[in-house]
Amino acid sequence: MPPNRTGKSHYSEAEAAEELGISTEQLRTMIRSHVVDRDEDLTNVAATTFQPSDLLILRLLAAKLNEVQAK
C-alpha cells in the first residue's frame, strides 16, 4: 500500500482501518494481539486518534501478519 499523501495529522479508528486496507474489527484484533495488555484497554480504541507514525507501525505489523497467514 502506498504511503499516505493526504497530509492528515490524525486518523479516527475507521479512517486508520481504511488507510490500512483492513476492517475496523481486524484493526481492533491486531491492536488487541500486539498493543494493549488488557481487553479493557481496547474499549478506548474507538475514541483514539492515530497519527501517521502509528499507521506506519500498524502497516508493517499487518504486512508481517499477512506473510505468516499466507504460509
matplotlib code that plots the C-alpha trace (Angstrom):
import matplotlib.pyplot as plt

x = [0.0, 1.5, 2.3, -0.3, -0.1, -3.2, -1.2, -3.6, -2.2, -4.8, -7.0, -10.1, -10.3, -12.4, -10.0, -7.0, -8.5, -9.4, -5.9, -4.5, -7.0, -8.5, -11.8, -12.2, -12.6, -9.3, -7.7, -9.1, -7.9, -4.4, -4.3, -5.6, -2.9, 0.0, -0.5, -2.8, -2.2, -5.8, -9.1, -10.3, -7.8, -9.4, -12.6, -10.7, -9.6, -12.7, -12.0, -8.3, -6.8, -3.9, -1.0, 0.7, 3.6, 1.1, -0.2, 3.3, 3.9, 0.5, 1.0, 4.3, 2.6, -0.3, 2.2, 4.0, 0.8, -0.3, 3.0, 2.5, -1.1, 0.0, 2.4]
y = [0.0, 3.4, 5.9, 8.4, 11.6, 13.4, 15.3, 14.4, 14.6, 12.4, 9.5, 8.0, 4.3, 3.9, 6.1, 4.2, 0.8, 2.2, 3.5, 0.1, -1.7, -3.7, -3.7, -1.9, -5.4, -6.5, -3.3, -4.0, -7.6, -6.5, -4.0, -6.5, -9.0, -6.7, -3.4, -3.5, -5.5, -6.0, -6.2, -3.3, -1.1, -1.9, 0.0, 3.3, 2.4, 3.8, 7.1, 7.0, 9.0, 7.6, 9.6, 8.8, 7.2, 4.9, 3.8, 3.1, 0.7, -0.9, -1.2, -3.1, -5.3, -6.0, -6.9, -9.3, -10.9, -11.4, -13.1, -15.5, -16.3, -16.9, -19.6]
z = [0.0, -0.9, 1.9, 2.8, 0.9, 2.4, 5.0, 7.7, 11.2, 12.9, 11.9, 13.6, 14.1, 10.9, 8.9, 10.2, 9.2, 5.8, 5.3, 6.2, 3.9, 6.7, 8.6, 12.0, 13.6, 12.1, 13.4, 16.9, 16.7, 15.7, 18.5, 21.0, 20.0, 19.8, 21.5, 24.6, 27.7, 28.7, 26.8, 29.0, 27.3, 23.9, 24.9, 24.3, 20.7, 19.1, 20.9, 20.0, 17.2, 15.3, 13.9, 10.6, 12.5, 14.2, 10.8, 9.6, 12.5, 12.1, 8.3, 9.0, 11.5, 9.2, 6.4, 8.7, 9.9, 6.2, 5.5, 8.3, 7.3, 3.7, 4.7]

ax = plt.figure().add_subplot(projection="3d")
ax.plot(x, y, z, "-o")
ax.set_aspect("equal")
plt.show()
